Amino acid sequence: MLEFNWKNADEAVIGKEHGINVKNEFENYKSKVANIISDIYSNKNISGKWLAWMNLGYNEELVKEINEYAKSIKGKFDNLLVLGIGGSALGGIAVTEALLKPYWNVLDKEQRNDMPRIFFVDNIDPDQIKGLLDILNIKKTLVNVITKSGSTAETMSAFMILKDMLEQDLGSDYKKNIVATTDVTKGILRQISDKEGLKSFIVPDDVGGRFSVFSAVGLLPFALVGIDIAKILKGVRDMDKALSNTDINNNIAAQNALIHYLMDKKGKNISVMMPYSGRLKFVSDWYVQLWAESLGKDKDLDGNDVNVGPTPIKALGATDQHSQIQLYNEGPNDKLINFIRVKEFDNTLEIPTVFQNTGISYLGGKTVNDLNNAEADSTRVALNDYKRPNVTITVPKVNEYYLGQILYMLEIQTAIAGALYNIDTFNQPGVEQAKNYIYALMGRKGYEESAKTLKQKINT
Ligand code: PA5
């Protein structure tokens, strides 16, 4: 299982001014947190509570369906092109970057076990999209278009470009190169899929985009590049069982949620996610969306104006020791740093004993693993010296099982934090507003009035 260490958020290490008495606070919040956990777990099957993501780890039928589809098309495509944005892309990027062999797309077919390369289009930069389309053999590319709402302009415009290209190259056979992931009944992509007879998978009801990584949104692309999705879900289930424990002393997601909540009250309203593993780099991007969209809210559940939400920041060890750490050590003491440490890397990489009798000969004979650990330890100790709170999640290895655990732990942590803030963790009116403005500006039917007002505002 993952380990969680909060001792560097404690006043015993970083002092009373910036630390909290963690054990005492666990005691103070024991019954409140127990109620939150039991509410979350008992509401997970209630429609409209947006907690159906808690059931995704148990969907063996879906695993079977996805694996059968993946088997049926194995070897047919050189590339998998995923179109999606936000919650429809970030989990996919985080998991594939962590679990596929590094530099997957430059490996040859044999090294990729006959699996396709994988590309994500999660932005609308015309130069980047054109650049990618120029290098892909489109006939040998499977397009997985993912959008829960079925209408997101960024995703659908990329899809329209791909559909057109595929149809030009393949005629009516183009459908074989598309698989859609969207709502079961609602949305334009669902209508298109049904009308055109596209292969499709479902984003289940009551699962928001940023909580959808263990639905077909993530599982389908993972299986298509050969990742063992059953192992991911085993990690999710084991973590789910552990986190159903209502005692905060035995629940690491509740502990980190409460520490964040209390640190925010002490003015540490920035949550930095800093894995010491390049493979986990994009877990931070995924976390940033999860934390920001879930907790950044203007009203609480009683209708009061609150404008809450700790700002999430992504960082990477050791790279950002040479960029952000100066600020973290000496700038405003307004952050809680979350380290993710890996106990055992897949490889041990020795540093050869070259350049003897020079200023760098001390490195020879050590390993890159030693260096990584030394850097993580020294950053942690320096932060303590500067009285900057930090916590550490330790993962035994980067593999399917533990990645399932990390992501699920952070999801439950977010749900508990939202309940502590007494806000609606699962809506995103701020995102929807921006989407509606885009529809209006791009001339979507039904948005004419909004377009007029917007254009006036833009021109003033
Ligand atoms: O978490 C969310 O709800 C959002 O970030 C969505 O995932 C994002 O806006 C994409 O939406 P959709 O999947 O409907 O295209």
Boltz pocket constraint, residues with backbone or C-beta under 6 A from the ligand:
constraints:
  - pocket:
      binder: B
      contacts: [[A, 85], [A, 86], [A, 87], [A, 88], [A, 146], [A, 147], [A, 148], [A, 149], [A, 150], [A, 151], [A, 152], [A, 155], [A, 208], [A, 209], [A, 210], [A, 211], [A, 293], [A, 428], [A, 431]]
      max_distance: 6.0
